């Protein structure tokens, strides 16, 4: 089953890559706007396909064992807490640039939330890196 999935994935990847390459070449050689639009449609399709495949295989992996289900639920809970904290501390007062660009306060709040989530994830990665270095030093 694993080799079948790899073969299907590789064939699909080759077909989509050829289609995207042809669309880009047509755009560059003929300056055809519809070819550029097709390139973007292919890009969007590839992004959607990657997300769907990742979610599909993640779901399969999660349901493979009871221990994995608990780990996944714990990680989802932590992610939800991080997003909630990031949303709470995100600024809701519009800046001068946001007012000039006519950004709504809810969009501005969610942009602040996403920036805060990136900061938290970065700090988490740094903490994990430092923790693993310290753990390896102690273990030796």
ChimeraX attribute file (.defattr): number of C-alpha atoms within 10 A of each C-alpha:
attribute: neighborCount
match mode: 1-to-1
recipient: residues
	/A:1	6
	/A:2	6
	/A:3	8
	/A:4	9
	/A:5	10
	/A:6	11
	/A:7	12
	/A:8	11
	/A:9	13
	/A:10	12
	/A:11	12
	/A:12	12
	/A:13	13
	/A:14	12
	/A:15	12
	/A:16	16
	/A:17	15
	/A:18	12
	/A:19	15
	/A:20	20
	/A:21	13
	/A:22	15
	/A:23	20
	/A:24	20
	/A:25	16
	/A:26	17
	/A:27	18
	/A:28	13
	/A:29	8
	/A:30	10
	/A:31	12
	/A:32	14
	/A:33	12
	/A:34	12
	/A:35	19
	/A:36	18
	/A:37	14
	/A:38	17
	/A:39	21
	/A:40	15
	/A:41	13
	/A:42	17
	/A:43	15
	/A:44	12
	/A:45	13
	/A:46	15
	/A:47	12
	/A:48	12
	/A:49	12
	/A:50	12
	/A:51	11
	/A:52	12
	/A:53	13
	/A:54	12
	/A:55	12
	/A:56	12
	/A:57	11
	/A:58	13
	/A:59	13
	/A:60	11
	/A:61	13
	/A:62	17
	/A:63	13
	/A:64	11
	/A:65	10
	/A:66	10
	/A:67	10
	/A:68	13
	/A:69	15
	/A:70	12
	/A:71	12
	/A:72	17
	/A:73	12
	/A:74	12
	/A:75	12
	/A:76	12
	/A:77	12
	/A:78	12
	/A:79	14
	/A:80	12
	/A:81	12
	/A:82	17
	/A:83	17
	/A:84	14
	/A:85	15
	/A:86	22
	/A:87	20
	/A:88	14
	/A:89	12
	/A:90	19
	/A:91	16
	/A:92	17
	/A:93	12
	/A:94	17
	/A:95	13
	/A:96	9
	/A:97	9
	/A:98	14
	/A:99	13
	/A:100	9
	/A:101	9
	/A:102	10
	/A:103	13
	/A:104	12
	/A:105	16
	/A:106	12
	/A:107	13
	/A:108	19
	/A:109	20
	/A:110	16
	/A:111	16
	/A:112	19
	/A:113	22
	/A:114	16
	/A:115	15
	/A:116	20
	/A:117	20
	/A:118	14
	/A:119	13
	/A:120	16
	/A:121	14
	/A:122	12
	/A:123	12
	/A:124	12
	/A:125	12
	/A:126	12
	/A:127	12
	/A:128	12
	/A:129	12
	/A:130	12
	/A:131	12
	/A:132	12
	/A:133	12
	/A:134	11
	/A:135	11
	/A:136	10
	/A:137	9
	/A:138	8
	/A:139	7
	/A:140	5
